[in-house]
Amino acid sequence: MFRNAIRPTLPISALLVFAACAQESRPVPEVPAEELTSQVAELDAVHEVMAPMWHEAFPAQDFAAIGAAVPEFEPLLSALDAATLPGILQDKQSQWDEGKARLMLSFQELESAAAAGDEEAILGSAEAFHMHYEALVRVIRPVVPELDTFHQHLYGLYHYYGPGYDLEKIRQAADAMAADIPPLQAAQLPNRLEDRQEAFEANVAELGNQVAALLLALDDPSMDEVEAAIEGVHGAYEAVEDIFD
């Protein structure tokens, strides 16, 4: 219904000013520190009870000690179930939820075995419970610490500075990521992932190329080119992460 409405027109000079303003850097707040920590305190709390059960009671087949640990786990697991992941780990949410569900199920089995006094079932369920706990730890603990350092800079860039188009902070993040690339290129995967080392190195090399492209775009920045370069870095980072899936 508004197709034929008469619209006021702006002079070309005003349009140019508007376009220039759209390209201007806009300062945005710093990333909250708590969003950058790849850690869940509630999971660490579970370890305080898990460690003596697994390293002392289990190998000694001390069924009384294993049974005594069960009520200690209950409030810790309730807190864990209610815990939220920090911002930097939000892309792990589905893996976290699946791993947490397996952990809770294995605990229920341990709880039932302990209540029944079934020693064979206690050992089997305790082993499964520990296995699922370790798997949940691996969801949030970086396989390569150097990649976690890189991700901390990328997180601020991709979720804060890029969308806000804060050129100063974008440059700072790009410089920091460029400094992170050489240690990342030198990183060695753990033995269990040694068959993926070659793919890891190739994807890290491409990540370095994308960071270099971002730095080049920042030499004479236009919003479209900078945003495209940020997307390129993010996509290359995801390709490195996919190696561990």
N, C-alpha and C positions, 0 to 999 in steps of 0.2 A: 504493500500500500504506500510505501515511501519512495518507490522507484522514481516517480516523476517530481518529487519534492525539490524545490530550489535550495541549493546548498551554497553558503558563502564560500568564496575561494580565498586562499591565502596567497600573498605575493610569493614569488619564487624565492626571494631572499629569506622570508620567514620559514619556508619549507626547508631550506638549507640549514638554517639555525636549528630547527627541530631535529633534523637528521643528525647533525653534529652532536646535539645533546644526547641523542639515543646511543651514540658511540662513546660517550664520556664514561670514565671510570667512576664507580659508585662505591664508596667505602662501606664495608659490611663488618659485623662483629667478628671477633676471633671465635674459633671453634671451642665449645666447652671442653675442658680437659677430660671430664668423665666420659665423653663420647669417644675418646681416642684410646681407651684402655681395653686391650683384648683380655679381659679378665672378668669372671663372675665370682664375687665374694662368697656367695652361697655354695658354689661348687667347691671352693677351697675349704669351706667349713666341713663338708662331707669327708674330705681327705683326712681330717684330724681323727676321725673314727675309723675310716677305711684302712689307714696305714697300719695300725697295730693289729687289726683283725686279719689283714691279708698277710702281713710279714711275720707275725708272731703266732697268733691263734691258729690260723689255717695250716701252716706247715707242721705245727705241733699236734694238729687234730684235737685242739682244746675246744671241745664242743660247748662246754659251759661258757667259755669266754666269747665264742661266736654268738651264742644265744644271748649273752648279756649285752652284746653290741646292738642287737636288733632294736630295743627301745631307744637307744641313743640315736640311731639313724632316723627315727620317725619324725621328730620336729625339724631335723636338718633337711630331710627330703621334702617336707611340706613347704619350707622356706624356698627350697630350690625350685619347686613346681611353680611358685608364685613369682620367681625372679624374672626380670626383664633383661634382655641383652643390651649392652651399650650400642650406641649408634654405629660404630665401626664394624660391629658384628651382625648387623641387621640382615645382611645377605646370607647369613648362616641360619636364619630362623627356622626354615623347614627342616634342615638337618638336625638342629638343636631339638626341635619338638619331637622328631622321630626317635632320636637317641634317648631323650628324656623318657619317652613312653616305654622304651625297652628296659631302661634302668628301673623304672617304677614296677614294671611287671616282674622283673627278676627279684626285686626286693620282696614283693608279695609272696613269691615262691619260697624265698629264704625264710620269711616270717612264718609261713605255714609249716615248713620243714622243722624249724626250731620249736614251734608249738607242739608238733607231733613227736619230737625227739627222734626223728628219723635221721640217723647219722650219715648214711649214704646220701640222702637227699640234701642234708645240710651242706656237705662238701660240694656237691654238684651245683646247688643254687648259689652258694657263696662264691664259687669260681665264676659263674655266669654274671652275678651281680658286679663283681670286680671288673670283669671283661667289659661290661656295658658302661661302667663308670669310666674306665680308661678311654673307651670310644667317645664318650661325651667330652672328655678333656681334649681329645684330639680335634674335635669339631671347632673349638675356640682357640686352641693353642697353635700358633703358626708352625708349619713344618720347617720353613726357612725363616729365621728371625730377620734376615735382611729384607725379605719381602714384606714382613709386617711393618718395618720401619718405612719402607716405600709407601705402603698403603696408608699410613698415618698422614703423610703429606698429600696423597691423592684424595683421601677422604675430605679434607678441608677444601681442597681445590674443587672437587666435583660437586659437593653438596652445599658449599657456602660461597666460596670466592668466585667460581665460574658463574653460577646463576645470578649472583649479585654484581658481576662484572667489576670486581675490585682489582684493577690492573696491578696495583702494587703488591697485593697479596698473591695474585696469580703468578707474578714474576718470582716472588719469594718461594712459592711452592714449586715452581718449575725448576728453579736453581737447586732447591733441596733434592728434588727427585733426580736431577742430573747427577748430583753428588752421590746418590744412592745406587746408581747403576753399576759402577765398577765393583763394589763389594758384592752386589747381586750376581754379577757375571762370574765372580770367583767362588760363589757358594756351591757346596757339594750336598747333594741330597743324601738322606740317610740310606743305609744299606738296603732296607726293604723297598726303596724306590729307585735303586741304582739303574734299573732298566729304563727309567724315564729321564735320565740325566741329559741325554742328547736333545730330546724334545724341549726340556726345560731351558737349556742353553740357547736353542734357536728362538724360543719365544721371548726370552729375556733380551736377546739381541734386537728383536723387533720392538720390544718395549723401549729400548734405548733409542731406536730410530724415531719412535713417536714422540718421545720427550724432546729429542733434537728438533723435530718439526714444530713442536709447541714453542720452543725457544726462538726459532726462526720467525714464527708468526708474531711473536711479541716484539720483534725488532721494529716493525711498522704496523702496529695492531689495528685490525678492523674486527668488530665484534663477531661477525660471521666466521671469519677465519680462525680467530682464537677459540671460539666455541667448538668449531669442527675439530681443531687440534686437540682440545681437551677430551672430546669424545674419542678421538683416536688413541690417546693415552689410556683412557678408561677401558676401551675394548681390548687393547694389547695386554693390560693388566689382567683382565678377566681370562684371557687365553693362557696366561701363566698359571693362574689359579686353577683352571680346568684340568691341568696336568695331575692335580692331587685328588680329583674326584674318582 
